[in-house]
Amino acid sequence: MSNTKTTSKAPITRRNSGESDKYSGESESPGLMIFEFLEDNEKSPDSSCNSGNSFDIDDFVENDDEEDENCYDGEGNTNRAFWESQEQLLQATLRRSTSLESKIRQATKDALRELNSEGVGCVCRRPVSDNCRNCMQNEISNRLRTAGHNCTICKSKWKGSPDIPSGEHTYLEVMDNTSSKRGETIRVVIELNFRAEFKMARASEEYNHLIHQLPEVFVGKAERLRALIKILCYAAKKCMEAKKMHMAPWRKHKYMQSKWFGKHEQINSTNSTLAPIMPVKHLDRPPKQRASMLTFDLLENMPSFHCSAAIRVV
């Protein structure tokens, strides 16, 4: 006997992709961020794949946006096999790298290390390596362009629907037309907060283990990123199903894909030189006492001031 499932579409408000769920049980300081990158694990030129992946993710990962109640039976063996397969898919996708990706990845790594060691600041007077995402993207974009890469800041923006809310997201993009033998333009995406984009509050231990294998900073071709999004969103869906919890609309595959594959515009980066951060001491300084005309003692401070006696006129 099958139960009839009814769902009601509630209005979904706009969500900025910069807001991410807090990761339970762990606190991270952006100022002390350790930038992790994918190492180039190529054993031979044949191991590189210009098309991203030599296997079809669709053969292993189902469509996350489709309703599927019976694909997860909750048994221990099935649960373990599922997460093992997801980990294998994730590792297989991450380990593949082309020479172009490795070159841009190394340039990004060098730029981030320089920013951390120099301790430069930005127009909003915050450390670039600490809080200001916009200034950090701007500085990295300038340094990659100086290194010879056609890097720009992109801002994606999408409208809401009954399934997902509207939103926007900024990231870096490198367009290269010199590495392909066919003369095609290759798109490489740089996401400075990649791991944090997929963290969820109250996630299972298996899902958290999967997320911890992601690099903090992602540098890779668009095809590789698309495959990773599908793997991770499918894992997030199964995690929520196992915990019998509703999956937030901004965690769905369609929403996550819109961040890097939605309609976007390019933002020109500025070439302003960032100055060293100066310690801000005035924040700890006690407030300066100011005299108020309501409490100003005129007789004490103005001795020459005399008050005449009032004369009553009859």
C-alpha positions in Angstrom: 0.0 0.0 0.0 1.6 3.3 -1.1 1.2 6.5 0.8 0.3 9.6 -1.2 2.8 12.3 -0.7 1.7 15.9 -0.9 4.1 18.8 -0.8 3.3 22.5 -0.7 5.6 25.0 -2.2 6.3 27.8 0.3 7.7 31.1 -0.9 11.4 31.1 -0.8 13.3 34.3 0.0 16.5 35.6 -1.5 19.7 34.1 -0.1 23.2 35.5 -0.6 25.6 32.7 -1.3 28.2 34.3 0.9 26.1 33.1 3.9 26.9 29.5 4.7 25.6 27.2 7.4 27.8 27.0 10.5 29.8 23.8 10.7 29.1 22.1 14.0 31.9 21.1 16.3 34.6 23.1 14.5 35.6 26.8 14.4 37.8 28.2 11.7 39.7 31.5 11.8 39.9 32.9 8.3 43.0 34.9 9.4 44.8 31.6 10.2 43.5 29.8 7.2 45.7 27.1 5.8 45.3 27.1 2.1 45.0 23.5 0.8 45.4 22.8 -2.9 45.2 19.8 -5.1 48.5 18.3 -5.9 49.3 17.4 -9.5 49.2 13.6 -9.4 49.8 13.1 -13.1 52.0 10.0 -13.7 52.2 10.5 -17.4 50.9 12.9 -20.0 48.2 10.3 -20.8 46.7 10.7 -17.3 45.6 14.3 -18.1 42.2 14.6 -19.6 41.3 17.7 -21.6 37.6 17.0 -21.3 37.7 16.9 -17.5 36.8 13.2 -16.6 37.1 10.0 -18.6 34.0 8.6 -17.0 30.4 9.7 -16.9 29.3 10.9 -13.5 25.7 10.3 -14.5 26.4 6.6 -14.6 27.2 6.6 -10.8 25.3 9.6 -9.4 21.5 10.1 -9.7 19.7 13.3 -10.3 19.6 15.1 -7.0 16.5 17.2 -7.9 14.3 14.2 -8.6 12.2 12.7 -5.8 13.6 9.3 -4.8 12.3 7.8 -1.6 13.3 4.2 -2.0 16.9 4.6 -3.2 18.2 4.6 0.4 17.1 1.7 2.6 19.0 2.8 5.7 20.8 -0.6 6.2 24.3 -0.6 7.5 25.8 -2.4 4.5 24.1 -0.2 2.0 25.0 2.9 3.9 28.6 2.0 4.0 28.8 1.0 0.4 27.2 4.2 -0.7 29.7 6.4 1.1 32.6 4.3 -0.1 31.5 4.8 -3.7 31.0 8.5 -3.2 34.5 8.8 -1.8 36.0 6.9 -4.7 34.2 9.1 -7.2 35.3 12.2 -5.3 39.0 11.1 -5.2 38.9 10.1 -8.9 37.6 13.5 -9.9 40.0 15.5 -7.7 43.1 13.6 -8.7 42.8 14.3 -12.4 44.6 17.4 -13.4 45.8 19.0 -16.7 48.9 21.0 -17.0 46.9 24.2 -17.4 45.0 23.6 -14.1 48.3 22.8 -12.3 49.9 26.0 -13.7 46.9 28.2 -12.6 46.7 26.4 -9.3 50.3 27.1 -8.5 50.0 30.8 -9.4 47.0 31.1 -7.1 48.8 29.3 -4.3 51.7 31.7 -4.6 49.4 34.7 -4.6 47.7 33.6 -1.4 51.0 32.9 0.3 52.2 36.4 -0.6 49.0 38.0 0.8 49.4 36.1 4.0 53.0 36.9 4.5 52.7 40.6 3.5 49.7 41.3 5.7 48.4 43.9 3.3 45.1 45.7 3.8 42.3 47.0 1.6 40.0 50.0 1.2 37.6 48.6 3.8 40.6 48.5 6.3 40.4 44.8 7.0 43.2 42.2 6.4 42.8 40.8 2.9 43.5 37.3 4.2 41.0 37.7 7.0 37.5 38.8 6.1 37.2 40.8 2.9 36.3 38.4 0.2 35.9 41.1 -2.5 39.3 42.7 -1.9 40.9 39.3 -1.7 39.4 38.3 -5.1 40.5 41.6 -6.6 44.1 41.2 -5.4 44.4 37.6 -6.6 42.9 38.5 -9.9 45.5 41.3 -10.4 48.3 39.0 -9.5 47.2 36.2 -11.8 46.9 38.7 -14.7 50.4 39.9 -13.9 51.5 36.2 -14.2 50.0 36.1 -17.7 46.6 34.5 -17.0 43.4 36.1 -18.3 41.7 36.2 -14.9 38.5 38.1 -14.1 36.0 38.4 -11.3 32.6 37.0 -12.1 29.3 37.6 -10.4 26.5 35.2 -11.1 22.9 36.1 -10.4 19.8 34.0 -10.8 16.1 34.3 -10.2 14.1 32.3 -7.7 11.7 29.5 -8.5 9.3 27.4 -6.5 12.3 25.0 -5.9 15.1 27.4 -5.1 15.5 31.0 -3.9 17.2 33.7 -5.9 20.8 34.5 -5.1 24.2 35.7 -6.3 27.8 34.6 -6.0 31.2 35.9 -6.9 34.2 33.8 -8.0 37.3 34.0 -10.2 37.5 32.7 -13.7 40.4 32.2 -16.1 39.7 31.9 -19.8 42.6 30.2 -21.8 42.7 29.6 -25.6 46.3 28.6 -25.9 46.4 25.2 -24.3 43.8 23.4 -26.5 45.1 21.8 -29.7 41.7 22.6 -31.3 41.9 26.3 -30.4 39.0 26.0 -28.0 38.7 28.3 -25.0 39.1 26.5 -21.7 37.4 27.8 -18.6 39.1 27.4 -15.3 37.1 28.3 -12.1 38.8 29.5 -8.9 36.7 29.3 -5.7 38.4 30.6 -2.6 35.9 29.1 -0.2 35.1 25.8 -1.9 34.9 23.5 1.1 32.8 25.9 3.1 30.3 26.1 0.3 29.3 22.5 1.0 29.4 22.3 4.8 26.1 21.7 6.5 24.9 22.0 10.1 23.9 18.8 11.7 25.5 16.7 8.9 26.3 13.1 9.4 29.8 11.8 10.2 30.1 10.2 6.7 29.2 13.5 5.0 31.6 15.5 7.1 34.4 13.0 6.3 33.6 13.5 2.6 33.7 17.3 2.8 37.0 17.3 4.7 38.6 15.7 1.6 37.8 18.8 -0.5 40.5 21.5 -0.9 39.9 24.8 0.8 40.6 26.6 -2.5 39.4 25.0 -5.7 41.2 25.6 -9.0 39.9 23.5 -11.8 38.2 23.2 -15.2 34.5 23.8 -15.4 33.8 20.2 -16.3 35.6 19.0 -13.1 33.7 21.4 -11.0 30.4 20.3 -12.5 31.1 16.7 -11.6 32.1 17.6 -8.1 28.9 19.5 -7.5 26.8 16.6 -8.6 28.7 14.2 -6.3 28.5 16.4 -3.3 24.8 17.5 -3.7 23.8 13.8 -4.1 25.7 13.0 -1.0 24.0 15.9 0.9 20.6 14.7 -0.2 21.3 11.1 1.1 22.7 12.5 4.3 19.4 14.4 4.9 17.3 11.5 4.0 19.2 9.2 6.4 18.6 11.7 9.2 15.0 12.2 8.1 15.5 15.9 7.7 14.3 18.4 5.1 17.0 19.5 2.7 17.3 23.3 2.5 16.6 24.7 -1.0 20.0 26.4 -1.1 21.6 23.0 -0.8 19.9 21.5 -3.9 21.9 20.7 -7.0 20.2 23.3 -9.1 21.0 26.1 -6.6 24.6 25.1 -6.1 25.2 24.8 -9.9 23.8 28.3 -10.4 26.6 29.7 -8.4 29.3 28.9 -11.0 27.3 28.0 -14.1 24.5 30.5 -13.9 24.3 33.7 -16.0 27.1 35.9 -14.9 28.8 39.2 -15.6 32.4 40.1 -15.4 33.6 42.7 -12.8 36.7 44.7 -13.7 39.3 44.4 -10.9 41.1 47.6 -9.7 44.8 48.0 -9.8 45.1 49.9 -6.5 48.2 49.1 -4.4 47.2 47.9 -1.0 48.9 49.4 2.0 50.2 47.6 5.1 47.7 47.2 7.9 48.2 49.7 10.8 47.1 48.7 14.3 43.8 50.3 15.2 44.3 51.5 18.7 41.5 53.9 18.9 39.0 51.1 19.3 40.3 50.4 22.9 40.5 54.1 23.8 37.9 55.3 26.3 35.4 57.8 24.9 36.5 61.4 25.2 34.6 63.4 27.8 32.7 66.3 26.3 31.2 69.2 28.1 27.5 69.7 27.7 25.9 73.1 27.8 23.3 71.6 30.1 26.0 71.0 32.8 28.4 73.8 32.0 29.2 75.8 35.1 29.0 79.4 33.9 29.8 81.0 37.2 33.0 79.0 37.6 34.4 79.2 34.1 33.2 82.8 33.4 34.0 84.8 36.6 33.4 88.1 34.8 29.9 87.1 34.1 27.5 88.7 36.6 23.8 88.1 37.0 21.8 91.2 37.6 19.0 91.1 40.1 15.6 90.9 38.5 13.5 94.0 38.8 9.8 93.5 39.2 7.7 96.0 37.2 4.3 96.7 38.7 
